Amino acid sequence: MLVPKACPAPSCRLAAALLLGAFLAFHADAQAPTAPLDVQAELRQLREQNSSLQQQLQRQQAMIEELSRRVSGLAPVAAPLQPTGGSGMVASGAGAAPRPEPSPATGAGGESGFSLGRVHISGEGAVGFFESQHRGQFPNSELRVDEAKLFVEAPVWGEVYFFSELNIITREESSFSLRPGELYLDVEDVSRLWGRERQMNLRLGRIDIPFGEEYQVRDAIDNPLISHSIMDLWGVDEGVELYGTVAGVSYALAVQNGGHDVLRDYNSDKSVTLRVGGDPAPWLHASVSAMRTGALDVRNDKLSELWLGSGFVRPLGGAQTVTFGANVLEGDVRLKLHRTTIKGSGGILTYDDNDPLANNWRRVAYYSVEAEQPVYGRLYAAARWSQVFSGGGFPISGGGNVGLYGFGPAMTTELHRASIGLGYRWNSHLNAKAEYSTERGHTRIGRVREFEDFVSAVVAFGF
């Protein structure tokens, strides 16, 4: 028997491996089924469709992201309120704002009210307790609704907006009133016509007289105290107003009817008001205001639209007086020192008429200083001192009897008021506050004005 000769180990192992690999490859190829041609075509078609769908989804995602960026950059259709004379917008402070004068429905904490489609509705009010001494305006310890207002705002077209204020109850009215406050069209950014933003805006309709600074925080929700200064100059009148900011200087220029009648004007001479202000430092705001009421008709206008000292500028002449009017100049300043806010104002009003039998010219000087200081958390303290002088005597009611001192024969030569109060702001839409005010003065015939002090407590709200 022949025995095969053994081969060297490495070469034998290599040959065996090559033979085994060839056998397996041949066997696998013989056993593998051949895929039909139509199935392969369908697979290629599915791959192509899947690739096309993926590209389409990527394009759609890019479009969605672009639209999102554009929408996020758009301004709201109609930003609502704080306040001008309303809580404004508004807010207010001194002509600064999303708009140069804040919309009354926007509080410091953000948007107020609710929307019905494109129409935005908001409101403000105050309820409280008032008690004065027997010569004051509230001798019977009154529980009262001190203020109730509704605001309606809506876009009209482009940068044109409609705004309306309805006064349901105000402190100045003796009963339920339902009187119009502001009602105007606001045309924003007219200055875009010459490539500048916010340099000029336009209001048409019934608008606040843009005189001074106090009227912008006069509503209950905005006023840190409950009372106002002695002069308390403000008003709402029909006309046109231009406002804006140029080179850091804000301005408001209004031409208005001047008379108290809402629907008619009985003298072609118009009221003109100009306020110019600025912020020379982060802690300082200052402004200067000038106004002429224009010539007013004694018989038909009867009163100026300018409210003064709990009354109106009214004629002082005798029966033959035909026209009357007043000019006013005022400066305002506001300091923000760390946590303390200090405001000051002062001015001069001159009155004249065409009475042929007497010289009724008057000069009235006035000033006011106010401070507000946080005490603890949301608790704050506020105080105000205001005073008015008129050598010849002038109708200034203050906290006294309006029939006697505002529309009667008693002319006041000097009157001062000191007010101190505490308040607690839960948020920008709810404020509870209490105040004590003392008031003294003299009349032209030497009578002492006293027993007009009052105490009050109010909850002011906005929605």
Helices and strands as residue ranges (DSSP letters): H 9-31, H 37-72, G 93-95, E 106-107, E 110-111, E 114-116, E 119-132, E 142-157, E 160-169, E 179-187, G 190-194, E 201-208, G 214-217, E 236-246, E 249-256, E 271-281, E 284-292, E 296-297, E 307-308, E 311-312, E 323-337, E 340-353, E 362-376, E 379-394, I 402-406, E 412-427, E 430-443, E 448-449, E 454-462
